[in-house]
Amino acid sequence: QVQLVESGGGLVQAGGSLRLSCAASGRTFANYDMGWFRQAPGKERRFVAVISESGTFTYYSDSVKGRFTISRDNAKNTVYLQMNSLKPEDTAVYYCAARRWGGGISTSAGDFGSWGQGTQVTVSS
């Protein structure tokens, strides 16, 4: 298992930006696809973005496409989520997750074996 710690959440006004970071330790980071998911109060955890182990491939949910960017720095064992043009509906706890690479990119939370503790993002209107 890889250990994950998110940071960078906070309170921001609609239209603003935040950058989330997720630091990994414990295993070879470059062997893992990395994903971001979010969970709003009373709702199920939902996929946001994923990046392949090399950073070559990325995929986004329709709700964030064009506003959010996922990236990674394998030398720093860190994955990022740059969030621009934030909306109140982006308010949620954001989790990063790791999935051992292989078999193509997945957007299903059940395919990710390691999770961080989450970081709260609140967007005010």
C-alpha positions as CSV (number, residue, x, y, z in Angstrom):
1,Q,0.0,0.0,0.0
2,V,1.0,3.6,-0.6
3,Q,0.3,6.2,2.1
4,L,-1.3,9.4,0.9
5,V,-1.7,12.9,2.6
6,E,-3.7,15.6,0.9
7,S,-3.3,19.3,1.6
8,G,-4.3,22.7,0.0
9,G,-8.0,22.7,0.8
10,G,-9.8,25.7,2.2
11,L,-12.5,28.4,1.7
12,V,-12.7,30.3,-1.5
13,Q,-15.2,32.5,-3.3
14,A,-16.9,31.4,-6.5
15,G,-14.7,32.0,-9.4
16,G,-11.5,31.6,-7.4
17,S,-8.8,28.9,-7.5
18,L,-7.2,26.4,-5.3
19,R,-4.4,23.9,-5.8
20,L,-4.6,20.6,-3.9
21,S,-1.5,18.4,-3.3
22,C,-1.2,14.8,-2.4
23,A,2.1,13.5,-1.1
24,A,2.7,9.8,-1.4
25,S,5.1,7.5,0.5
26,G,5.7,3.8,1.1
27,R,5.9,2.4,-2.4
28,T,7.2,3.4,-5.8
29,F,5.0,6.3,-6.7
30,A,5.6,5.9,-10.4
31,N,4.0,2.5,-10.4
32,Y,0.6,4.0,-9.5
33,D,-2.2,5.7,-11.4
34,M,-3.4,8.5,-9.3
35,G,-7.0,9.8,-8.9
36,W,-8.9,12.6,-7.2
37,F,-12.4,12.0,-6.0
38,R,-14.8,14.1,-4.0
39,Q,-17.7,13.6,-1.6
40,A,-20.3,16.2,-0.8
41,P,-22.5,16.0,2.4
42,G,-25.1,13.3,2.0
43,K,-23.8,12.2,-1.4
44,E,-21.6,9.3,-2.6
45,R,-18.0,9.7,-3.4
46,R,-17.6,10.7,-7.1
47,F,-14.7,10.6,-9.6
48,V,-13.1,13.9,-10.4
49,A,-9.8,13.2,-12.4
50,V,-7.2,10.6,-12.9
51,I,-3.6,10.6,-14.3
52,S,-1.6,7.6,-15.5
53,E,1.5,6.5,-13.7
54,S,3.8,8.3,-16.2
55,G,1.6,11.3,-16.5
56,T,0.9,10.7,-20.2
57,F,-2.8,10.1,-19.9
58,T,-5.4,12.2,-18.0
59,Y,-9.2,12.0,-17.8
60,Y,-11.8,14.2,-16.1
61,S,-15.4,14.1,-15.1
62,D,-17.6,16.3,-17.3
63,S,-18.4,18.5,-14.3
64,V,-14.8,19.7,-14.0
65,K,-13.4,19.3,-17.5
66,G,-11.9,22.6,-18.7
67,R,-11.7,24.0,-15.1
68,F,-9.5,21.4,-13.2
69,T,-6.1,20.1,-14.2
70,I,-4.5,17.0,-12.7
71,S,-0.7,16.7,-12.8
72,R,2.1,14.8,-11.1
73,D,5.7,15.1,-10.2
74,N,7.2,11.6,-9.8
75,A,10.5,13.0,-8.5
76,K,8.5,14.6,-5.6
77,N,6.0,11.7,-5.2
78,T,3.2,14.2,-5.5
79,V,0.0,14.6,-7.5
80,Y,-1.7,17.9,-7.8
81,L,-5.2,19.1,-8.7
82,Q,-5.4,22.7,-9.9
83,M,-8.9,23.9,-9.6
84,N,-10.0,27.1,-11.4
85,S,-13.3,28.9,-11.9
86,L,-14.6,27.2,-8.8
87,K,-18.3,26.9,-8.2
88,P,-20.4,26.4,-5.0
89,E,-21.2,22.9,-6.3
90,D,-17.5,22.0,-6.1
91,T,-17.8,22.1,-2.3
92,A,-16.8,18.7,-1.0
93,V,-14.2,16.7,0.8
94,Y,-11.5,15.9,-1.8
95,Y,-9.6,12.6,-1.7
96,C,-6.6,11.4,-3.6
97,A,-6.3,7.7,-4.3
98,A,-3.7,5.4,-5.8
99,R,-4.2,2.4,-8.1
100,R,-1.4,0.1,-9.1
101,W,-1.0,0.7,-12.9
102,G,-2.1,-1.9,-15.4
103,G,-5.2,-2.6,-17.4
104,G,-5.9,1.0,-18.4
105,I,-7.1,4.0,-16.5
106,S,-10.0,3.5,-14.1
107,T,-12.5,6.1,-12.8
108,S,-14.1,3.7,-10.4
109,A,-13.4,4.3,-6.7
110,G,-13.5,0.6,-6.0
111,D,-10.4,0.0,-8.2
112,F,-8.3,2.3,-6.0
113,G,-6.6,0.6,-3.1
114,S,-5.1,3.5,-1.2
115,W,-6.8,6.6,0.0
116,G,-5.8,9.8,1.7
117,Q,-7.7,11.3,4.7
118,G,-9.3,14.0,2.6
119,T,-9.2,17.8,2.5
120,Q,-12.2,20.1,2.7
121,V,-12.9,22.5,-0.2
122,T,-15.7,25.1,0.4
123,V,-16.7,27.5,-2.3
124,S,-18.9,30.3,-1.2
125,S,-21.3,32.1,-3.6
